[in-house]
Every structure is written in structure tokens, then in C-alpha cells.
Amino acid sequence: MTFSDLNLTTPLLSAIEEMGLQTPTTIQKRCFPVIMSGKDVLGIAQTGTGKTIAFLLPALRQWRFSKNRIPQILVLVPTRELVVQVVDVAEKLSSQMNVVVKGVYGGVNMKTQAIDISDGMDILVATPGRLRDLALDGFVSLKGVKKLVLDEVDEMLDLGFRHQLNSIFDLLPGKRQNLLFSATITPTVEEMIDEFFVAPERIEAAPTGTPLENISQTGYEVPNFNTKLSLLELLLNNGDMSKVLVFTSTKRMADLVFEKLSVNFSETVGVVHSDKAQNFRFKTVNLFGAGDLRVLIATDLVSRGLDISEVSHVINFDMPDEPESYIHRIGRTGRADKRGEAISFITPRDDEKRIGIEALMNMEIPIGILPANLSISDEISEFDKDKVVMKNVLVNIPSKSGAGGAFHQKLAKNQKVNNKIRHADKMWAKYGKPKTRGQKRKGKN
């Protein structure tokens, strides 16, 4: 099947041809007729399967021009990077249509974004937190939304956006089509589906845990951090590695690997993580996407959502804590039916992580032979030490029962009793006989 076999308009077919797309992916083929039918959709597919085009293509096919430029299509995504990506794809697909696409996300001035969307739009791509703030402040109306797309829902819920999502659902019209895409269906996702969706049709295409067939995997067993650095440099000296994503689990490790590689690879290496400024992150990712950077070192910030094309290799400098993150990481290569390679550095401390990943994939990671000229280090770094888990020791507070307190009862003679005593009784107690105050003297006549 080609895109020409789908019921697409000439502007959409022309845009697809300009983008260099020829054959729809599995998720795109399966979603198109169901979305066109108007049913709610639950799409289960991992990163790299073409989910963005899968929901944008039928949505644009059914879009109709309206003078009232309030969003007809609302796409919610977990990160600002993913907002930029979806906006870019939507603008390319609608390049020959009179469609206005806008994107909003947190971390930048909200007033600037409010001005940007004040002229109206047809498609709005947003992170839940920023959209909620803009909608509640009256900068955008959601009453015209006909299609709601929730992309990477599991990630949105992991980031704590459930409250914002509930608020947004309250602002949407009751009659709309809901499209949900997620790599994993957790109990929390199931609850959301039960509450807000109407008999959604389930469409699966390479769900998480299913490694893409065009990605070859290799693991190297290494003893420590410094040996990893040496192995990484050896591998990068291989000319076949044209576009390499290196994943680390921490920001500090990413910065240190970047510092070490910069010595020999100078300006061909970049690094991104959440401590970097937003403009710096966009610039670095764009340079890597354009091929101006050969190596990009990153945390899991970019393992999901970002559409970086033609990544030849993904290197797990250290194994991720969650098995699903491994699938998301390696899914950055082997995209658009191209071959890709995923390489993992595995230390003895990663045995449990490897077991979890292999159980999820239902296959073992093939172990490669270390290069003969690799320098094996004996030095133990801070990253080779086990994490010290501090016990939460609760101090027992002594019971007050039976213990002396700060309050002490006064002696009986010092106690004051609020009893009123008659004057006659006072006199009797003092003189032993009644005593009067004497009669008042009468004034002179």
C-alpha cells in the first residue's frame, strides 16, 4: 500500500511527496480508516512507528475551513520538544492548505504565547499545564475542538499532568472524537479511557517491549565507568557511526562524558538535558538533526517523542532503570524502514536491569567481543559505587503518660479560689462579731 491508496486530497498527497514519504507505516495504515469513521481510537505503538502522521493525516483530511479561527484539532503532548516536533510535521503536511498551526508550552513567557495565538488557529499543539493556564485565563477557547489527540499519554501521566488533563476535559465540548496514543497502557491510562472515551477501537502496532526488527542490538560487558569511556572513543573512531545518540541516566554523567569526548572530537559533540536552557536545547538538537553534530549525549529527556531522522547508532552508555526506557531509547534509530544499531555498555551492577529488559523484549541482548586494543581501567569512579540508601529512621517520641510535665500544681495555700465572700462573713471571721460599715451621713438640710 502507498499513500495514493488512501482517500487523500491532492494538497495532502503533494505535501507527502514533498516530505519524501512513500509507504505508510503499520500504525498509519491501520489508524486512517478508523479515525475517518469518527470512532474513538486507542493506539498502542512505541516511538519511531510514525504515530504523529498517523493521527494528523486523517485529521487534516477531515478538516474544514472556518472563519471562526478557534482550534478544531487539539493535540496534547508531554514535553515542549514534542510540541515543536508535532507543529513542524503538521505545518509540512498542511503546507498546501489554509491551515494555521500553533504550539504552546511551559518554560517561556505566557503573555508572549497569548499574543501569538490571539489571531486564532486551526490546530493547537500544547503541553497540558500551559494550555490549562491559557484556557482558564481566557486566552484560548476550546469549545470548537472536534478532535482531541493525546500523544505519549503514559509519559504525561508519569510527569504528573493528570490534574491538568482533568481540567482540560472539563473545558472541551462533550461531542468530539478522542484519539489516544501510548507505548504502554498502565492502570492509570485505563482509568482515563474508561472515564472519557466512548467504546474506543484498539489498534496495536509494535507496542512497547517489541523491538523494531530493523534494529540490531549488541551488548558489551565492561567493568567500570572509565572503561566505558575508552570503549566509546574506540567505537566513535569507527567511520560507520555517522549519527550517534549516547544516552546516560544522569545529567552529571552526560556533562562528564561530553567533557571527555570534546577533547578528541572537538565541535562534533553536543549535550542536552533538563538543566540546559531551552534555546540551547533546541539549537543543539537542530544541529544534530541537520548533521552538523555527529554525536549527541542526552538523558532520557529526548528518548521519547523527538523525531530525529537517520540516527545510525544509539549507545546506552549506562543501562536505564526502567525496561521500557530501553525500548524508547533504541527506538531513536532504525526509523522509516532504515537499519539501525543499538549498543549497550553493561557492568556487573546492571545484571538486574538487563534481566528486566530481556524479559520485556522476550529475547536476550547479544553480547559482543570487546576490541583487542581496549584499555581496561582499574580506577573506580563515583559512578561505579553503589548508591547509598539512607534509612528513614523515625525517632520514638516518649509518651507523656507517667512523666513529669512542665506544669506543677500550686500549694494549697497559694491557690486562688474564685469564691465571693460576703462582707458580714469577713467581719465575723475577723472580729468574732457582726460589724457594720456604719450608716451613711445624711447631708445637711
C-alpha positions in Angstrom: 0.0 0.0 0.0 1.1 3.6 -0.8 -0.3 6.9 0.4 -2.0 7.1 -3.0 -4.2 4.2 -2.0 -5.6 6.2 0.9 -8.6 8.6 0.4 -6.4 11.7 0.5 -6.9 15.1 -1.2 -4.4 16.4 -3.8 -2.9 19.0 -1.3 -2.1 16.3 1.2 -0.7 13.9 -1.4 1.5 16.7 -2.7 2.7 17.6 0.8 3.5 13.9 1.4 5.5 13.7 -1.8 7.5 16.8 -0.8 8.3 15.2 2.6 9.7 12.2 0.7 7.2 9.7 2.1 6.0 6.8 0.0 4.7 3.9 2.1 2.6 4.4 5.2 3.7 2.6 8.3 1.6 -0.1 10.0 0.1 2.3 12.6 -0.7 4.8 9.8 -2.4 2.2 7.6 -4.5 0.8 10.5 -5.5 4.2 12.0 -6.5 6.0 8.9 -9.9 4.3 8.2 -10.8 4.0 11.8 -10.2 7.7 12.5 -12.0 8.6 9.3 -15.0 6.7 10.6 -15.3 9.0 13.6 -14.7 6.3 16.3 -12.6 7.0 19.4 -9.1 5.3 18.9 -6.7 3.7 21.4 -3.4 3.4 19.5 -0.6 1.4 21.1 2.7 1.9 19.5 6.2 2.8 20.5 8.3 5.8 19.4 9.5 5.5 15.8 6.4 4.0 14.3 5.0 7.1 12.7 2.3 8.0 15.3 2.4 11.7 14.5 1.4 11.3 10.9 -1.0 8.5 11.8 -3.3 11.0 13.6 -2.5 14.2 11.7 -3.2 12.8 8.2 -6.9 11.7 8.8 -7.4 14.8 11.0 -6.3 17.1 8.2 -8.3 15.1 5.6 -11.5 15.8 7.6 -10.6 19.4 8.4 -12.9 22.1 7.0 -12.2 25.8 6.8 -13.9 28.1 9.3 -13.9 31.8 9.7 -14.0 31.4 13.4 -10.4 30.5 14.0 -10.6 28.6 17.2 -8.8 25.2 17.3 -10.7 22.3 15.7 -7.9 19.9 16.4 -6.2 19.8 19.8 -3.0 17.8 20.3 -1.7 17.3 23.9 1.9 16.1 24.4 4.1 15.8 27.5 7.2 17.9 26.5 8.0 21.2 24.8 10.3 19.4 22.4 7.5 17.2 21.3 5.3 20.3 20.8 7.9 21.7 18.4 8.1 18.4 16.5 4.3 17.9 16.1 3.9 21.6 14.9 6.7 21.1 12.4 5.0 17.9 10.9 1.6 19.5 10.9 2.9 22.5 9.0 4.6 20.3 6.4 1.5 18.2 5.9 -0.7 21.2 5.6 1.7 23.3 3.5 -0.8 23.5 0.6 -3.8 24.1 2.8 -5.1 27.2 4.5 -4.4 25.7 8.0 -2.9 27.7 10.9 -0.9 25.6 13.4 0.2 26.9 16.8 2.2 25.4 19.6 2.3 26.4 23.3 4.4 25.0 26.2 5.7 26.0 29.6 9.1 27.4 30.4 8.6 30.6 28.4 6.6 33.8 28.9 2.9 33.0 28.8 1.9 36.5 27.7 4.1 36.2 24.6 2.3 32.9 23.7 -1.1 34.5 24.4 -0.3 37.3 21.8 0.9 34.6 19.3 -2.4 32.7 19.5 -4.6 35.7 19.6 -5.1 35.7 15.9 -6.6 32.3 16.0 -5.6 28.8 14.8 -7.0 25.6 13.4 -4.6 23.2 15.1 -3.2 23.7 18.6 -0.4 21.6 20.0 0.3 22.1 23.7 1.6 20.7 26.9 -1.2 20.2 29.4 0.0 22.7 32.0 0.4 25.7 29.7 -2.8 25.0 27.9 -4.8 24.9 31.1 -3.4 28.2 32.2 -4.1 29.9 28.9 -7.6 28.5 28.7 -8.6 29.4 32.3 -7.2 32.9 31.7 -9.4 33.3 28.6 -6.7 33.4 26.0 -7.9 30.4 24.1 -11.3 28.8 23.6 -11.7 25.0 23.4 -15.4 24.9 22.6 -14.7 24.3 18.9 -12.5 21.2 19.4 -13.7 18.3 17.2 -10.7 16.0 17.6 -8.7 15.6 20.8 -5.3 13.8 20.4 -3.4 12.6 23.5 0.0 11.6 22.5 2.5 9.8 24.8 -0.2 9.6 27.4 1.8 7.3 29.7 4.6 9.9 29.8 2.1 12.7 30.5 0.7 10.8 33.5 4.3 9.9 34.7 5.1 13.7 34.7 2.0 14.4 36.9 -0.3 16.0 34.4 -3.5 14.1 35.5 -5.0 17.2 37.3 -4.3 19.5 34.3 -5.8 16.9 31.9 -9.0 16.6 34.0 -9.3 20.4 33.9 -8.9 20.5 30.2 -11.5 17.8 29.7 -14.0 19.9 31.6 -13.4 22.8 29.1 -13.9 20.6 26.0 -17.2 20.1 24.2 -18.9 16.7 25.0 -19.3 15.8 21.3 -15.8 15.2 20.0 -13.5 12.4 18.7 -10.8 11.2 21.1 -7.6 9.7 19.9 -5.1 8.4 22.4 -1.6 7.1 21.6 0.6 5.4 24.1 3.5 3.0 24.2 2.2 1.4 27.4 -1.3 1.0 28.8 -1.0 1.4 32.6 -3.9 1.2 35.1 -4.0 5.0 35.2 -4.3 5.2 31.4 -7.1 2.6 31.6 -8.9 4.7 34.1 -8.7 7.8 31.9 -10.0 5.8 28.9 -13.0 4.4 30.9 -13.9 7.9 32.1 -13.6 10.0 29.0 -13.7 7.7 25.9 -16.7 6.1 24.2 -16.0 2.5 23.0 -12.6 3.2 21.6 -11.2 0.8 18.9 -7.8 -0.6 20.0 -5.1 -0.5 17.3 -1.7 -2.1 18.1 1.5 -1.7 16.1 4.8 -2.5 17.7 3.7 -2.0 21.3 6.5 -1.3 23.9 8.6 -4.3 24.5 8.6 -5.3 20.8 12.0 -4.2 19.5 11.9 -3.0 15.9 13.0 -5.7 13.5 15.4 -3.4 11.7 17.4 -2.6 14.8 20.4 -4.8 15.6 21.4 -5.0 19.3 24.8 -5.6 20.8 25.9 -5.6 24.5 29.4 -5.1 25.7 30.3 -6.3 29.2 32.6 -3.8 30.8 33.8 -3.4 34.4 33.5 0.3 35.1 32.9 3.9 34.0 36.4 4.7 32.7 36.4 1.5 30.6 33.1 2.7 29.1 34.7 6.0 28.2 37.6 4.2 26.4 35.2 1.9 24.6 33.0 4.8 23.5 36.0 6.6 22.0 37.1 3.4 20.2 33.6 2.9 18.7 33.3 6.5 17.6 36.6 6.2 15.7 34.7 3.8 13.5 33.7 5.6 10.4 30.3 3.8 10.2 28.9 5.8 13.1 27.7 8.8 11.2 24.9 10.0 13.6 25.2 8.7 17.2 22.9 9.2 20.2 24.5 8.5 23.5 22.2 8.0 26.5 23.2 8.5 30.1 21.0 8.1 33.2 22.1 11.3 34.9 22.8 14.9 33.9 26.1 14.9 35.7 27.2 11.8 33.8 26.1 13.4 30.5 28.2 16.5 31.2 31.3 14.4 32.1 31.0 12.2 29.0 30.7 15.4 26.9 33.7 16.9 28.6 35.8 13.8 27.9 34.7 13.4 24.3 35.2 17.0 23.5 39.0 16.6 23.9 39.3 14.4 20.8 36.1 15.1 18.9 36.0 18.9 19.4 33.0 20.6 17.8 31.3 17.4 16.6 29.8 16.6 20.0 26.8 18.1 21.8 24.9 17.5 25.1 21.3 18.2 26.1 19.5 17.6 29.4 16.9 19.4 31.5 19.5 21.8 33.1 20.3 23.3 29.8 18.4 26.4 28.7 15.5 25.9 26.3 17.1 27.8 23.4 20.3 25.9 23.9 18.5 22.5 23.8 16.6 23.5 20.6 19.7 24.7 18.9 21.8 21.6 19.8 19.0 19.2 18.7 18.6 21.0 15.4 22.4 21.0 14.8 22.4 17.2 15.4 19.3 16.7 13.2 21.0 18.7 10.4 24.2 16.6 10.7 26.3 19.5 12.0 26.9 17.4 15.1 27.9 13.8 14.8 27.3 12.8 18.5 24.6 13.9 20.8 24.8 13.0 24.5 21.5 13.1 26.3 19.5 11.9 29.2 16.1 10.2 28.7 14.7 13.7 28.0 15.0 13.1 24.3 14.4 9.3 24.3 10.7 9.8 23.6 8.9 11.9 21.1 11.7 13.8 19.3 11.8 12.9 15.6 15.5 12.9 14.8 15.9 11.2 11.5 18.7 9.0 10.2 20.2 8.2 13.6 22.7 5.4 12.7 23.5 4.3 16.2 22.1 4.5 19.7 24.6 3.8 22.6 23.3 3.1 26.1 26.3 4.4 28.0 24.6 3.0 31.0 21.5 0.9 31.3 18.2 2.6 32.1 16.4 1.9 35.4 13.1 1.1 33.6 13.0 -1.6 30.9 10.5 0.5 28.9 13.1 3.3 28.7 15.5 0.9 26.9 12.9 0.4 24.1 12.3 4.1 23.9 16.0 4.8 23.6 16.8 2.3 20.9 13.7 3.4 19.0 15.5 6.6 18.0 17.4 4.6 15.4 16.1 2.2 12.7 13.3 4.6 11.7 11.5 4.9 8.4 12.4 1.3 7.4 16.1 2.1 7.7 18.6 -0.1 9.5 19.9 0.9 12.9 22.2 -0.3 15.6 21.8 -0.2 19.4 24.8 -0.7 21.6 24.7 -1.1 25.4 27.5 -0.9 27.9 26.7 -3.4 30.7 28.5 -3.6 34.0 28.1 -6.3 36.7 25.9 -3.8 38.6 23.5 -3.9 35.6 22.6 -7.6 35.7 19.1 -7.0 37.2 18.4 -4.2 34.7 19.4 -6.5 31.8 17.2 -9.3 33.1 14.2 -6.9 33.2 14.9 -5.6 29.7 15.3 -9.1 28.2 12.1 -10.3 29.9 10.2 -7.3 28.4 11.6 -8.0 24.9 11.3 -11.8 25.3 14.8 -12.0 23.9 18.4 -11.8 25.0 20.7 -8.9 24.2 23.6 -10.5 22.1 27.0 -9.9 23.8 29.8 -8.8 21.6 33.6 -9.3 21.9 35.5 -6.3 23.3 38.1 -4.8 20.9 41.5 -6.2 21.5 43.0 -2.7 21.8 40.6 -1.6 24.5 42.2 -0.2 27.7 40.6 -1.8 30.7 40.7 0.6 33.7 41.1 -0.4 37.3 40.1 3.0 38.6 36.8 3.2 40.5 34.8 6.4 39.8 31.9 7.8 41.7 29.5 6.2 39.1 30.8 2.7 39.9 29.9 2.9 43.5 26.5 1.6 44.8 24.1 4.2 45.7 23.8 4.7 49.4 20.2 4.5 50.5 19.7 6.4 53.7 17.3 4.7 56.1 14.4 6.7 57.2 14.9 6.2 61.0 11.9 7.5 62.9 12.7 8.9 66.4 10.4 7.5 69.0 8.8 10.3 70.9 8.5 9.5 74.6 5.0 9.2 75.9 3.8 11.9 78.3 1.8 9.5 80.4 3.5 9.0 83.8 6.2 11.6 83.1 6.6 14.9 84.8 5.4 17.8 82.7 6.2 21.5 82.7 3.1 22.3 84.8 3.2 21.8 88.6 0.2 22.1 90.9 0.4 25.1 93.3 0.4 24.5 97.0 -2.9 24.7 98.7 -2.1 28.0 100.5 -1.1 29.6 97.2 -4.2 28.5 95.3 -6.7 31.2 94.5 -10.3 30.2 94.5 -12.8 32.4 92.8 -15.4 32.3 95.6 -17.2 35.6 96.5 -17.3 36.2 100.4 -20.0 38.4 101.9 -18.8 41.4 103.9 -20.6 40.3 107.0 -18.8 36.9 106.9 -15.5 38.7 106.6 -16.2 40.8 109.7 -17.4 37.9 111.7 -14.2 36.0 110.9 -12.0 38.9 111.8 -13.8 40.3 115.0 -15.9 37.4 116.1 -19.0 39.5 116.0 -21.1 41.3 113.4 -19.6 44.5 112.2 -21.3 47.1 110.1 -19.8 49.8 108.0 -21.9 52.4 109.7 -24.7 54.3 108.3 -24.0 57.0 105.7 -24.2 60.5 107.0 -27.1 62.5 105.7 -26.4 65.8 104.1 -27.4 69.0 105.9 -30.8 70.5 105.2 
